[in-house]
Amino acid sequence: MDRAMRSEQKEQTRQRMRQAAAEGFRSHGYGIGVDGLAKRAGVTSGAFYANFSSKADAFREAVAFGMDELLGGIRYFQQEHGLAWWPEFVAFYLGEKLTCDLAQSCSLQTLTPELARADDAAKDVFREKLQSIAEAVVDGPDSPAKPATQEAALAALASLIGAVTIARATGNEDLAKSVASAMRERLLGNAA
């Protein structure tokens, strides 16, 4: 096997491990062990440590990976839905992200509580990525009810994750839908 092919395989393994770590932390919180993260990625614990120096390192990578997924999702909605992108994104977030498996949920919603107890390096990654996401919202195409400032974008994102978190915590489908509907109305008003 040549060097380029090995390098590509190593990068693919690392990406698979980053995704598996993100899914593991989203599903189980920081309490998931290295063995659980490695198993989820389909590698040994030794391979885990060949790619991450520690569980904290894997968590930082998972945060970055998940926040990059959210940024990619926002850009996707901007590209695919044009002027209707913000209402479409809000509807998706308060629909799909309300009921999906936690492993597939938004890192912003599931990892934020874990970040409150994380090291400064993880918080730095989160802060940088969050600011990029807020900028992408503000700099995106005009759209009905789209936040106009970075502060408004951050408030809207906080509202979305709060609504999803509360709705999921109720354990009641009707109440969850009511929370989501109220937040959709709050964020979109007449654009809903």
C-alpha positions as CSV (number, residue, x, y, z in Angstrom):
1,M,0.0,0.0,0.0
2,D,1.5,3.3,-0.9
3,R,1.9,6.3,1.3
4,A,-0.9,8.4,-0.2
5,M,-3.4,5.5,0.2
6,R,-2.4,4.9,3.9
7,S,-2.7,8.6,4.6
8,E,-6.2,8.7,3.0
9,Q,-7.2,5.6,5.1
10,K,-5.9,7.2,8.3
11,E,-7.9,10.4,7.6
12,Q,-11.0,8.4,6.9
13,T,-10.6,6.5,10.1
14,R,-10.1,9.8,12.0
15,Q,-13.2,11.2,10.5
16,R,-15.2,8.1,11.4
17,M,-13.9,8.4,14.9
18,R,-14.8,12.1,15.1
19,Q,-18.3,11.3,14.0
20,A,-18.6,8.4,16.3
21,A,-17.3,10.5,19.2
22,A,-19.8,13.2,18.4
23,E,-22.6,10.7,18.3
24,G,-21.4,9.0,21.5
25,F,-21.2,12.2,23.5
26,R,-24.6,13.4,22.1
27,S,-26.2,10.1,23.2
28,H,-24.5,9.5,26.5
29,G,-22.9,12.8,27.5
30,Y,-19.4,13.1,28.8
31,G,-20.0,10.0,30.9
32,I,-19.4,7.7,28.0
33,G,-16.1,5.9,28.4
34,V,-13.2,5.6,25.9
35,D,-14.1,1.9,25.3
36,G,-17.7,3.0,24.3
37,L,-16.4,5.7,22.0
38,A,-13.9,3.2,20.4
39,K,-16.6,0.6,20.0
40,R,-19.0,3.1,18.4
41,A,-16.2,3.9,15.9
42,G,-15.5,0.2,15.2
43,V,-11.9,0.5,16.5
44,T,-9.9,-0.7,19.5
45,S,-9.2,1.6,22.5
46,G,-5.6,1.6,21.3
47,A,-6.6,3.0,18.0
48,F,-8.7,5.6,19.8
49,Y,-5.5,6.8,21.7
50,A,-3.6,6.8,18.4
51,N,-6.0,9.4,17.2
52,F,-6.9,11.3,20.4
53,S,-4.6,12.1,23.2
54,S,-7.4,11.8,25.8
55,K,-11.2,11.7,26.2
56,A,-11.1,15.4,26.7
57,D,-9.4,15.7,23.3
58,A,-12.0,13.5,21.7
59,F,-14.7,15.7,23.3
60,R,-13.2,18.9,21.8
61,E,-13.1,17.2,18.4
62,A,-16.7,16.0,18.8
63,V,-17.8,19.6,19.6
64,A,-16.0,20.9,16.6
65,F,-17.4,18.2,14.4
66,G,-21.0,18.7,15.6
67,M,-20.8,22.5,15.3
68,D,-19.4,22.1,11.8
69,E,-22.4,19.9,11.0
70,L,-24.8,22.6,12.2
71,L,-22.9,25.3,10.1
72,G,-23.1,23.0,7.1
73,G,-26.9,22.5,7.8
74,I,-27.5,26.2,7.9
75,R,-25.5,26.7,4.6
76,Y,-27.5,23.8,3.1
77,F,-30.8,25.5,4.0
78,Q,-29.6,28.8,2.6
79,Q,-28.6,27.2,-0.7
80,E,-31.6,25.0,-1.1
81,H,-34.4,27.3,0.1
82,G,-33.2,30.7,-0.9
83,L,-35.3,33.5,0.6
84,A,-37.4,30.9,2.6
85,W,-34.3,29.4,4.2
86,W,-34.8,30.7,7.8
87,P,-38.4,29.6,8.2
88,E,-37.5,26.3,6.7
89,F,-34.5,25.9,9.0
90,V,-36.6,26.7,12.1
91,A,-39.4,24.3,11.0
92,F,-36.8,21.5,10.5
93,Y,-35.1,22.2,13.8
94,L,-38.4,22.2,15.7
95,G,-39.5,19.1,13.8
96,E,-36.8,16.7,12.9
97,K,-34.4,17.6,15.7
98,L,-37.3,17.4,18.2
99,T,-37.8,13.6,17.6
100,C,-34.6,12.2,16.1
101,D,-32.3,9.8,17.9
102,L,-30.0,11.7,20.3
103,A,-27.0,10.4,18.4
104,Q,-28.3,12.4,15.3
105,S,-29.4,15.4,17.3
106,C,-27.8,18.8,17.2
107,S,-24.6,19.2,19.1
108,L,-25.6,22.6,20.0
109,Q,-28.6,21.2,21.9
110,T,-27.0,18.1,23.4
111,L,-23.4,19.1,24.1
112,T,-24.0,22.6,25.6
113,P,-24.8,21.2,29.1
114,E,-21.6,19.1,28.9
115,L,-19.6,22.1,27.9
116,A,-20.5,23.9,31.1
117,R,-18.3,21.4,32.8
118,A,-15.6,21.1,30.1
119,D,-12.1,22.4,30.0
120,D,-11.3,25.8,28.6
121,A,-10.0,24.4,25.3
122,A,-13.4,22.8,24.6
123,K,-15.1,26.1,25.5
124,D,-12.8,27.9,23.2
125,V,-13.7,25.6,20.3
126,F,-17.4,26.0,21.1
127,R,-17.2,29.8,21.3
128,E,-15.4,30.1,18.0
129,K,-17.7,27.7,16.2
130,L,-20.8,29.3,17.7
131,Q,-19.7,32.8,16.5
132,S,-19.2,31.4,13.0
133,I,-22.7,29.9,13.0
134,A,-24.2,33.2,14.2
135,E,-22.3,35.0,11.5
136,A,-23.6,32.6,8.9
137,V,-27.2,33.2,10.0
138,V,-26.8,37.0,9.8
139,D,-24.7,37.0,6.6
140,G,-27.1,34.5,4.9
141,P,-29.6,35.5,2.3
142,D,-32.5,37.8,3.3
143,S,-35.3,35.7,4.7
144,P,-38.5,36.4,6.5
145,A,-37.9,36.8,10.3
146,K,-34.2,36.1,9.9
147,P,-32.2,37.5,12.8
148,A,-30.5,40.8,11.8
149,T,-27.6,40.9,14.3
150,Q,-25.2,38.4,15.7
151,E,-26.9,38.9,19.2
152,A,-30.3,38.2,17.7
153,A,-28.9,35.1,15.9
154,L,-27.5,33.8,19.2
155,A,-30.8,34.4,21.0
156,A,-32.7,32.6,18.2
157,L,-30.3,29.6,18.4
158,A,-30.6,29.6,22.2
159,S,-34.4,29.6,21.8
160,L,-34.3,26.7,19.4
161,I,-32.1,24.5,21.6
162,G,-34.1,25.5,24.7
163,A,-37.4,24.6,23.0
164,V,-36.1,21.2,21.8
165,T,-34.5,20.4,25.1
166,I,-37.7,21.2,27.0
167,A,-39.9,19.4,24.5
168,R,-37.8,16.3,24.6
169,A,-37.7,16.4,28.4
170,T,-41.5,16.4,28.7
171,G,-41.8,12.8,27.4
172,N,-45.2,13.9,26.1
173,E,-45.7,14.1,22.4
174,D,-48.6,16.6,22.6
175,L,-46.8,18.9,25.0
176,A,-43.6,18.7,22.9
177,K,-45.5,19.7,19.8
178,S,-47.1,22.6,21.7
179,V,-43.6,23.8,22.9
180,A,-42.3,23.6,19.3
181,S,-45.3,25.4,17.9
182,A,-45.1,28.2,20.4
183,M,-41.4,28.6,19.6
184,R,-42.0,28.6,15.9
185,E,-44.6,31.3,16.3
186,R,-42.2,33.3,18.6
187,L,-39.3,33.1,16.1
188,L,-41.2,33.5,12.9
189,G,-44.4,35.4,13.7
190,N,-46.3,36.0,10.5
191,A,-43.6,34.2,8.5
192,A,-44.5,30.9,10.1
